[in-house]
């Protein structure tokens, strides 16, 4: 299973989102820190879920990180999160 697929699976399970887009943006970081040929390392996540309704932006980001878990987060160099209702 790819990291992109792991991210999608964990976020679907945790938030039952109305919208979920996980984009592997690794290739656009070629030559930058954290880039390794053939390794997924940079991701953009757009997620919309009612569970975020009463959360601040920071709380939403913390919830996404918690849902992904420390082990998976540790294997990702960069994660851009756009979380809203």
C-alpha positions as CSV (number, residue, x, y, z in Angstrom):
1,X,0.0,0.0,0.0
2,X,1.4,3.4,-0.9
3,X,1.6,6.2,1.7
4,X,-1.0,8.2,-0.2
5,X,-3.4,5.2,0.1
6,X,-2.5,4.9,3.9
7,X,-3.3,8.6,4.4
8,X,-6.6,8.3,2.6
9,X,-7.6,5.1,4.4
10,X,-6.9,6.5,7.9
11,X,-8.6,9.9,7.2
12,X,-11.7,8.2,5.8
13,X,-11.9,5.9,8.9
14,X,-11.4,8.8,11.3
15,X,-13.6,11.5,9.8
16,X,-16.0,10.1,7.2
17,X,-15.3,13.1,5.1
18,X,-17.6,14.6,2.5
19,X,-14.5,15.5,0.5
20,X,-11.1,14.0,0.6
21,X,-8.2,14.7,-1.8
22,X,-4.7,13.4,-1.1
23,X,-2.2,14.5,-3.7
24,X,1.4,13.1,-3.7
25,X,3.4,16.2,-4.5
26,X,6.8,14.7,-4.1
27,X,8.0,15.1,-7.6
28,X,7.6,18.9,-7.5
29,X,10.2,18.9,-4.7
30,X,12.9,17.2,-6.7
31,X,16.2,18.7,-5.6
32,X,14.9,20.0,-2.3
33,X,15.4,18.8,1.2
34,X,13.4,15.6,1.9
35,X,13.3,14.4,-1.7
36,X,14.5,10.8,-2.3
37,X,14.1,9.2,-5.7
38,X,11.2,6.7,-5.6
39,X,10.0,7.6,-2.1
40,X,6.7,9.4,-1.4
41,X,7.5,12.2,0.9
42,X,5.4,15.4,0.2
43,X,1.6,15.4,0.4
44,X,-1.3,17.9,0.1
45,X,-4.5,17.0,1.8
46,X,-7.9,18.6,1.3
47,X,-10.5,17.3,3.7
48,X,-14.1,18.4,4.5
49,X,-15.9,16.8,7.4
50,X,-18.6,17.8,9.8
51,X,-16.4,16.6,12.6
52,X,-14.3,19.8,12.1
53,X,-17.3,22.1,12.7
54,X,-16.4,23.4,16.2
55,X,-12.6,23.1,15.9
56,X,-10.0,25.8,15.4
57,X,-7.6,25.5,12.5
58,X,-4.9,24.2,14.8
59,X,-7.3,21.7,16.4
60,X,-8.2,20.4,12.9
61,X,-4.5,20.0,12.0
62,X,-3.8,18.2,15.3
63,X,-6.8,15.9,14.7
64,X,-5.5,15.0,11.2
65,X,-2.0,14.3,12.6
66,X,-3.6,12.1,15.4
67,X,-5.6,10.2,12.9
68,X,-2.6,9.5,10.8
69,X,-0.5,8.4,13.8
70,X,3.1,9.1,14.7
71,X,4.5,6.2,12.7
72,X,3.0,7.4,9.4
73,X,3.7,11.0,10.1
74,X,7.3,10.0,10.8
75,X,7.6,8.7,7.3
76,X,6.3,11.9,5.6
77,X,8.6,14.9,5.1
78,X,5.9,17.5,4.3
79,X,2.2,17.5,4.8
80,X,0.0,20.5,3.7
81,X,-3.4,20.3,5.3
82,X,-6.6,22.1,4.2
83,X,-9.2,21.0,6.7
84,X,-12.6,22.5,6.9
85,X,-16.3,21.8,7.3
